[in-house]
């Protein structure tokens, strides 16, 4: 029987397909082998983590704004709704959804990237440093998918809130609010916030100082639950009529999320501080729709350094935060575009005088805020202050809200953040006496609201105070010198930047924020003059009046290493891995000094250095302590702590070996945690002895 032959041409076709399958198999195998050799160090992951943190900061800004709108809508209730209906300005819900900024391209681009990263994390083989790669890829991918899943419901909520929340044009709605509600709403809001924060005293404060303190101390720990609680409490304060800003809680919330993500990803101390700055800067970017100002704020005020390695994560975070907030809060700029030009060179003198006024206003704001805090906490002489200090926080915060409601009768700028009136001042629609009264009462009301126990930031109120003061000053200057000065609105914009720069002692932040919000290149020269003078004057007045206490730098330079080092027996160079692991796991510091073959200190070995070998037991007999140890400079016991910390930063480690005197068997080890505990103990001692508390902008720079 003759076998059937395949048709002509089939055999070559099968051969080609077999070769193609083999080539594809080899390509897939080579790709997997390359992925298994993949190692993503911290600096390469940090920009991605910064962008993810920026996404969540933008989402937090959107959630916070909608919470404020919700509370405002509940506050205004039927009266405001009836007024809106009478004016036939109520848009339909379908129109609101149709006009919402959905940005479907975010999902089209982000979802495949995140899913691809998840797939890559699955195919990477476990073991050694690849475990860290898998964990970081998986976490960042899940966070990206989580951000996308939150973004679109938040856009829908913003559209719904635009119809029923009454979160905009408060300057038109406040006159229709019943008098009894103007008193009752801030009072009830203060009571509710006091109840929320009564058992969490660590959440008190304005947001920005706490983040700066966390970065400065090196702890880089801002708990995420406190960030969420602060957002809710601040939304109640602002939405119910308390005078406070929304940027502080956003900065705190963004930093809290960044702190949690960075610690889960295993970033080093320096990388954590950069990530915290990413969260804070993205919060400012999202709040003001100003990405450049947010990035400058993160570097100038939070991180206090301008280095190339911090640029990419902070800028990516600011861009991501702004993009998300634009979809949720809208792309309209916070300030209307006002035409501006410097009329004459002599007008610079007027802006210099405005800078002096803004510096004095910011200094008055800080001192008044301190005074109100002390008064409500019972630390002021007399009979009323000690009586208030014994009352619970809900009572004190409710009383502060009642005072803010009373002041709102005189000036509606007191209500909430008051930023609606900045645009009115910028176009010159507010009379002189209104501007003066608004400036004074906004300053007093904000100090009372926050000092009594309310929650919120000081950034927005400072901007309103500066705009009112600048508008009043510009009205006077233009009245006396109409031919050589610009309109009052120009001075309102520059005064806004000057007050922000003075309060935070950050001239670049004030300049870039107003330059970006105004969209006018010609305003930069007056801003440079006003912001620089205002910031320098406020800084000088605060430093001159502040009691001189030893700074961290003074304490570090005056304390020798031997005062904090821990004595411990060094590890011989030839100690095998198994007993070395036992010693490391039972040590309090997680690090041990290691000797070289000649008996001198070689460096240290840490627990994290075991991660690369702990899965592969076959290499245990081949490795000893000197193989895992990292060679580091040895500290002298008489060196100061400042020198030790500089070496730790240079080597990017958290511990250094310390040499011992001849004849002593033990060696020393200095850890960053020991230095941190020492500084914390000194600050606690100063505070117990009546030291001045850190407040709105009084962070040592």
Buried (B, 14 or more C-beta within 10 A) or exposed (E): EEEEEEEEEEEEEEEEEEEEEEEEEEEEEEEEEEBBEEEBEBBEBBBBBBBBBBBBBBBBBBBBBBBBBBBBBEBBBEBBBEBBEEEEEEEEEEEBBEEBBBBEEBBEEBBEEBEEBBEBBEEBEEBBEBBBBBBBBBBBBBBBBBBBEBBBEBBBBBBBBBBBBBBBEBBBBBEEBEEEBBBBBBBBBBBBBBBBBEEEEEBBBBBBBBBBBBBBBBBBBBEBEBBBBBBBBBBBBBBBBBBBBBBBBBBBBBBBBBBBBBEEBBBBBBBBBBBBBBBBBBBBBBBBBBBBBBBBBBBBBBBBEEEEEBEBBBBBBBBBBBBBBBBBBBEEBBBBEBEBEBBEEEBBEBBBBBBBBBBBBBBBBBBBBBBBBBBBBBBBEEEEBEEBBEBEBBBBBBBBBBBBBBBBEEBBBBBBBBBBBBBBBBBBEBEBEBBBBBBBBBBBBBBBBBBBBBBBBBBBBBBBBBBBBBBBBBBBBBEEBEEBBBBBBBBBBBBBBBBBBBBBBBBBBBBBBBBBBBEBEEBBBBBBBBBBBBBBBBBEBBEEEEEEBEEBEEBBEEBBBBEBBBEBEBBBBEBEBEEBBEBBEEBEBBBBBBBBEEEEBBBBBBBEBBBBBBEEEEEEEEBBBBBBBBEBEBBBBEBBBBBBBEBBEEBEBBBBBBBBEEEEEEBBBBBBBBBBEBBEEBBEEBEEEEEEBBBBBBBEB
